[in-house]
Amino acid sequence: MKCPRPIPSRLALLPLLCSMVAAVSADDAPPLSPANIAASLLSVNIDGMQDLPITGLKMVKTGDKVVFMSNNGRFAFYGGKLLDVWTQQEIKDLPDIDRIAKRIDLSRMKLNIDDLGAVTVGHGKGIVLVFIDPRCPYCAKVMKDLQTLQARYTFKLVMVPILGQESQTVVVQLACQLASGDQTIRDAVRQRLLTQNYAGLPTDNPSHCNKAPLQKAIVTAKLFGLPGVPFLIAPDGRTHSGAPEALADWLDNQPAVLSAQPKKDNEVKSEKKP
């Protein structure tokens, strides 16, 4: 069975990074406001790009201008300013790191979550994006916990296959079923994910299937720098890798009650790519 590749390498994302870099005219440079600079960084006319001997930073040449960008294209040094290109905001003080840089503000990004083949659970006002692998036990914990919060939040479950061949097979089959557009089938896929019951799924690659949403999901996961699954993005942009001790408390931005039992050093609450 031919399945989609796991989350792609940084090199595979180079065209995507290029699409987030600017062509700034030497004759008509825009005012150096964060919005104008960030907007200019969303057009492309790159003359050269070279890795620097600095972790996570690239030097990009566009015309006679030089921009220094993070590997995923999110942060850029331009005109003496540090910009969050995704949200078109300037980072200029330490509090901005937590307020902007450590969050993924989906409301400011041109990203339609449903284009990633998302499965919707709940009908609440707040949108919570959750990247999962269907076979991940810690994802199962999150999916169990979220079922009591459906009136307060709308959870968007996005599948990415990071746990090997079996996960890839399950993800492809479920993604192809979602692409059919049949609501009854979509409801069945949602129930399979919530219960992690994949019995009876075909093992052959579907002959006709729109894999574009799955491909977008994989690229987006890499772009966001997912360290593992589950990976959650709260309505206010806070992120969490792994299953929160108490999902409701985390979504409310409240500290979880500490367990009376000490955690083991090797205890983890996320699954990472092998």
Wavefront OBJ file of the C-alpha trace (Angstrom):
o trace
v 0.000 0.000 0.000
v 1.329 3.375 -0.955
v 0.850 5.798 1.933
v 1.760 9.457 2.460
v 5.169 10.098 3.912
v 5.536 10.980 7.585
v 5.928 14.626 8.538
v 8.348 15.986 5.915
v 11.877 17.197 6.461
v 12.821 20.864 6.662
v 14.177 20.622 3.134
v 10.798 19.462 1.870
v 9.284 22.620 3.334
v 11.609 24.953 1.457
v 9.006 25.923 -1.190
v 6.554 26.693 1.600
v 9.115 28.809 3.407
v 9.844 30.625 0.189
v 6.171 31.434 -0.212
v 6.274 33.308 3.077
v 9.208 35.572 2.176
v 8.939 39.049 0.656
v 9.822 40.771 -2.516
v 10.443 44.337 -1.391
v 11.008 46.928 -4.137
v 14.240 48.879 -3.748
v 12.604 51.946 -5.284
v 9.376 51.949 -3.281
v 10.014 50.463 0.173
v 6.902 50.423 2.409
v 6.754 52.272 5.730
v 8.346 50.213 8.466
v 5.151 49.480 10.364
v 4.727 45.884 11.597
v 1.617 45.325 9.467
v 3.193 46.667 6.264
v 6.471 44.827 6.787
v 4.770 41.533 7.618
v 2.414 41.894 4.660
v 5.391 42.465 2.357
v 6.940 39.241 3.648
v 4.027 37.247 2.223
v 5.055 37.787 -1.434
v 7.907 35.978 -3.110
v 10.847 36.931 -5.283
v 13.804 35.208 -3.667
v 17.206 35.510 -5.298
v 19.028 33.324 -2.824
v 18.813 31.494 0.480
v 21.618 30.108 2.612
v 21.766 28.341 5.961
v 23.763 30.205 8.586
v 25.972 28.546 11.225
v 23.241 29.470 13.714
v 20.558 27.031 14.768
v 17.151 27.759 13.284
v 17.981 30.840 11.193
v 18.200 31.419 7.442
v 19.515 34.353 5.423
v 17.193 35.209 2.538
v 18.072 37.618 -0.284
v 15.266 39.337 -2.192
v 16.430 41.948 -4.665
v 18.868 44.186 -2.815
v 17.209 43.411 0.513
v 18.265 40.793 3.060
v 15.878 39.161 5.519
v 16.835 36.780 8.329
v 14.097 34.204 8.927
v 13.424 31.288 11.218
v 13.383 27.855 9.589
v 9.592 27.628 9.553
v 9.197 31.123 8.103
v 7.404 32.483 11.141
v 9.897 35.001 12.541
v 11.817 37.531 10.482
v 14.403 40.219 11.207
v 13.730 43.078 8.818
v 14.461 46.791 9.010
v 15.823 46.418 12.526
v 12.599 44.795 13.723
v 11.698 41.272 14.821
v 8.367 40.308 13.283
v 5.936 37.454 13.669
v 5.059 37.020 9.997
v 2.121 34.713 10.713
v 0.272 37.277 12.811
v 1.863 40.468 11.393
v 2.952 41.697 14.823
v 6.226 43.165 16.027
v 8.083 41.579 18.939
v 9.932 44.317 20.795
v 9.818 43.497 24.504
v 10.184 40.446 26.744
v 6.437 40.164 27.520
v 5.824 39.899 23.770
v 7.570 36.524 23.785
v 4.808 34.964 25.857
v 2.013 37.067 24.371
v 2.958 36.524 20.731
v 5.921 34.259 20.046
v 4.889 31.369 22.292
v 1.389 31.252 20.869
v -0.152 30.299 17.546
v -2.949 32.792 16.932
v -5.086 30.990 14.375
v -7.472 33.938 14.133
v -4.704 36.043 12.545
v -3.567 33.370 10.095
v -5.004 32.629 6.690
v -5.655 29.035 7.663
v -8.955 27.242 7.260
v -8.763 24.362 9.703
v -11.388 22.403 7.801
v -9.041 22.365 4.795
v -6.827 20.028 6.862
v -9.491 17.313 6.925
v -10.509 18.226 10.474
v -13.084 16.177 12.358
v -15.380 18.372 14.447
v -16.420 17.445 17.980
v -18.577 19.781 20.047
v -20.382 23.020 19.330
v -18.987 25.538 21.833
v -17.756 29.028 21.053
v -14.025 28.465 21.538
v -12.150 26.635 18.763
v -9.507 24.141 19.915
v -7.208 22.577 17.318
v -5.899 19.120 18.253
v -3.340 17.220 16.156
v -3.622 13.484 16.775
v -2.409 10.134 15.572
v -5.349 7.686 15.610
v -3.283 5.068 17.435
v -1.778 7.359 20.079
v -2.886 6.439 23.641
v -2.308 9.973 24.942
v -4.488 11.275 22.134
v -7.154 8.885 23.391
v -6.970 10.556 26.813
v -7.513 13.988 25.263
v -10.424 12.713 23.193
v -12.002 11.177 26.272
v -11.580 14.377 28.291
v -12.935 16.676 25.584
v -16.266 14.866 25.392
v -17.453 16.549 28.594
v -16.528 19.982 27.203
v -18.485 19.927 23.945
v -20.914 22.630 25.056
v -18.067 25.067 25.789
v -15.675 24.333 22.922
v -15.561 23.116 19.347
v -12.683 20.698 18.961
v -11.095 20.248 15.529
v -9.247 16.930 15.354
v -6.573 16.812 12.657
v -4.907 13.491 11.887
v -1.170 13.147 11.209
v 0.462 9.698 10.888
v 3.613 9.686 13.027
v 3.540 6.209 14.585
v 4.587 4.129 11.618
v 3.006 2.099 8.833
v -0.117 1.030 10.695
v -0.930 4.623 11.589
v -0.395 5.664 7.984
v -2.821 2.998 6.805
v -5.496 4.047 9.283
v -5.044 7.766 8.566
v -5.270 7.303 4.784
v -8.419 5.201 5.073
v -10.130 7.638 7.435
v -9.013 10.679 5.428
v -10.419 9.156 2.242
v -13.715 8.445 3.972
v -13.889 12.053 5.186
v -13.257 13.260 1.641
v -16.447 11.552 0.475
v -18.478 14.371 2.011
v -21.169 11.991 3.255
v -22.269 13.154 6.727
v -23.108 9.637 7.887
v -19.592 8.506 6.972
v -18.062 11.574 8.647
v -19.999 10.781 11.834
v -18.688 7.212 11.716
v -15.093 8.469 11.338
v -15.564 10.775 14.328
v -16.837 7.886 16.418
v -13.894 5.704 15.387
v -11.446 8.399 16.480
v -13.179 9.018 19.798
v -13.174 5.303 20.624
v -9.968 4.342 18.732
v -11.885 1.521 17.098
v -10.493 0.848 13.636
v -11.712 -2.705 13.195
v -12.971 -3.500 9.722
v -11.128 -0.717 7.913
v -9.905 -1.734 4.437
v -6.188 -2.333 4.135
v -5.890 -1.469 0.450
v -5.163 2.005 -0.819
v -8.434 3.548 -2.091
v -8.424 3.890 -5.872
v -10.145 7.280 -5.778
v -9.346 9.620 -2.927
v -8.669 13.316 -2.472
v -5.545 13.301 -0.293
v -5.034 17.075 -0.486
v -6.465 17.747 3.033
v -4.183 15.095 4.533
v -1.160 16.513 2.719
v -2.022 20.003 3.991
v -2.366 18.621 7.515
v 1.081 17.024 7.388
v 2.730 20.184 6.058
v 0.928 22.352 8.625
v 2.044 20.043 11.425
v 5.643 20.411 10.308
v 5.257 24.157 9.915
v 3.995 24.408 13.497
v 6.987 22.362 14.662
v 5.007 19.592 16.312
v 7.287 17.723 18.745
v 4.733 14.923 19.030
v 1.038 14.178 19.462
v -1.338 15.143 20.850
v -0.586 18.794 20.137
v -3.219 21.310 21.193
v -3.810 24.952 20.308
v -6.221 26.728 22.646
v -8.611 29.500 21.543
v -6.186 32.104 22.931
v -3.261 30.634 20.979
v -1.537 28.796 23.833
v -0.055 25.470 22.786
v 0.462 22.206 24.631
v 2.428 19.159 23.559
v 1.060 16.017 25.152
v -2.117 15.274 27.085
v -2.859 17.932 29.734
v -3.350 16.585 33.242
v -6.743 18.323 33.290
v -7.921 19.471 29.876
v -10.586 21.828 31.238
v -8.076 23.550 33.545
v -5.570 23.980 30.740
v -8.163 25.467 28.412
v -9.189 27.844 31.213
v -5.498 28.719 31.658
v -5.660 27.458 35.215
v -2.829 25.469 36.849
v -3.675 21.821 37.192
v -3.943 20.341 40.673
v -0.710 18.550 41.439
v -0.995 14.822 41.811
v -0.151 13.316 45.197
v 1.954 10.716 43.420
v 5.335 11.875 42.087
v 5.844 11.398 38.368
v 8.429 8.976 37.105
v 11.323 10.507 35.222
v 10.482 8.522 32.088
v 6.756 9.234 32.163
v 5.589 11.009 29.038
v 2.186 12.121 27.856
v 2.804 12.418 24.149
v 3.835 10.179 21.287
v 6.751 11.272 19.138
v 7.847 10.249 15.695
v 10.080 7.173 16.022
l 1 2 3 4 5 6 7 8 9 10 11 12 13 14 15 16 17 18 19 20 21 22 23 24 25 26 27 28 29 30 31 32 33 34 35 36 37 38 39 40 41 42 43 44 45 46 47 48 49 50 51 52 53 54 55 56 57 58 59 60 61 62 63 64 65 66 67 68 69 70 71 72 73 74 75 76 77 78 79 80 81 82 83 84 85 86 87 88 89 90 91 92 93 94 95 96 97 98 99 100 101 102 103 104 105 106 107 108 109 110 111 112 113 114 115 116 117 118 119 120 121 122 123 124 125 126 127 128 129 130 131 132 133 134 135 136 137 138 139 140 141 142 143 144 145 146 147 148 149 150 151 152 153 154 155 156 157 158 159 160 161 162 163 164 165 166 167 168 169 170 171 172 173 174 175 176 177 178 179 180 181 182 183 184 185 186 187 188 189 190 191 192 193 194 195 196 197 198 199 200 201 202 203 204 205 206 207 208 209 210 211 212 213 214 215 216 217 218 219 220 221 222 223 224 225 226 227 228 229 230 231 232 233 234 235 236 237 238 239 240 241 242 243 244 245 246 247 248 249 250 251 252 253 254 255 256 257 258 259 260 261 262 263 264 265 266 267 268 269 270 271 272 273 274
